[in-house]
Amino acid sequence: MIEGSSISERIIEQVHYISSNYSRVMVLLDANHTHEHVLAELNAYAPLVNIGSYCITFDTIIESMPPGSFPNRPWGEGNSPRSAVVKYLETHPEFVIDNSIHEKLMITVAPNGYLKRIR
């Protein structure tokens, strides 16, 4: 287990080192849900994903929740995992949203959060 902030340089380096030992890597992001934090995670970890695999960004549903749903949290509409995904994809054409996954699930907290690496 690695303990620490997912966006600290020390943790990022450890994860990159460990993942270098594997030929297939899938990344699951589910930490602090603010736009800036998730965008930093995407920039740090999405490049580890190999072609055909996924970077799954959880809690993209936050963007669609009613105002006031998270009264003691800094995230909400416009400051969420979904807003970070949208921003990340603007400059990373190697990933696409794979809608086929969340469309076949009865319930998901990650709509538009299944990012498939295609190149």
C-alpha positions in Angstrom: 0.0 0.0 0.0 1.2 3.5 -0.8 0.0 6.2 1.6 -0.1 9.9 0.8 -1.7 12.4 -1.5 -2.3 11.0 -4.9 -0.9 14.2 -6.5 2.3 14.4 -4.5 5.4 14.0 -6.5 6.6 11.2 -4.2 3.5 9.2 -4.6 3.4 9.7 -8.4 7.0 8.5 -8.7 6.2 5.4 -6.7 3.1 4.5 -8.8 5.1 5.1 -12.0 7.9 2.9 -10.8 5.5 0.1 -9.7 3.5 0.2 -12.9 6.6 0.0 -15.1 6.7 -3.7 -14.1 3.4 -4.4 -15.9 2.4 -4.7 -19.5 -1.3 -3.8 -18.9 -2.3 -0.9 -16.7 -5.8 0.3 -15.8 -6.1 3.4 -13.6 -9.0 4.1 -11.2 -9.3 7.7 -9.9 -11.4 8.2 -6.7 -9.9 10.7 -4.3 -10.5 14.4 -3.8 -13.3 15.3 -6.2 -12.3 18.9 -7.1 -11.6 19.8 -10.7 -8.0 20.8 -10.0 -7.2 17.6 -8.0 -8.8 15.3 -10.5 -7.1 17.1 -13.4 -3.8 16.7 -11.7 -4.5 13.0 -11.2 -5.4 12.6 -14.9 -2.2 14.3 -15.9 -0.1 12.1 -13.6 -1.7 8.7 -14.1 -3.6 8.5 -17.4 -0.4 8.3 -19.4 0.3 4.9 -17.6 -2.8 3.3 -19.3 -1.9 1.2 -22.3 -3.9 1.2 -25.5 -7.2 -0.7 -25.1 -7.3 -0.2 -21.4 -9.1 2.4 -19.2 -8.6 5.3 -16.9 -11.8 5.4 -14.9 -12.7 8.6 -13.2 -15.3 8.0 -10.5 -17.9 10.4 -9.2 -18.4 12.3 -12.5 -22.1 12.2 -11.4 -21.3 15.1 -9.1 -21.7 17.4 -12.1 -25.3 16.4 -12.4 -26.3 16.5 -8.8 -28.6 19.3 -7.5 -27.0 22.4 -5.9 -26.4 21.9 -2.2 -25.9 18.1 -2.5 -22.4 18.4 -0.9 -22.8 21.2 1.7 -19.5 20.5 3.4 -17.4 19.7 0.4 -15.7 22.1 -2.1 -16.9 20.2 -5.2 -20.1 20.6 -7.2 -21.2 21.7 -10.6 -18.3 23.2 -12.6 -15.8 21.9 -10.0 -16.0 18.2 -10.3 -14.4 15.1 -11.7 -16.6 15.5 -14.8 -15.3 19.1 -15.4 -11.8 17.8 -15.1 -12.4 15.0 -17.6 -13.8 17.5 -20.1 -10.7 19.7 -19.7 -8.3 16.8 -19.9 -9.9 15.4 -23.1 -9.4 18.8 -24.8 -5.7 18.1 -25.2 -5.5 14.3 -25.0 -7.0 12.7 -28.2 -5.4 9.4 -27.2 -8.4 8.9 -24.9 -12.2 8.8 -25.7 -15.2 8.4 -23.4 -16.5 4.9 -23.7 -20.2 5.4 -23.3 -20.9 1.7 -23.9 -19.9 0.8 -20.3 -22.0 3.2 -18.3 -24.9 2.8 -20.7 -25.2 -0.9 -19.9 -25.0 -0.4 -16.1 -28.2 0.0 -14.2 -26.5 2.4 -11.7 -23.2 4.2 -12.0 -21.4 7.1 -10.3 -19.1 7.5 -13.3 -21.2 8.5 -16.3 -18.7 9.7 -19.0 -15.9 8.7 -16.7 -14.7 5.6 -18.6 -11.8 6.9 -20.6 -10.5 4.3 -23.1 -7.0 4.8 -24.5 -7.2 4.3 -28.2 -3.7 5.4 -29.3 
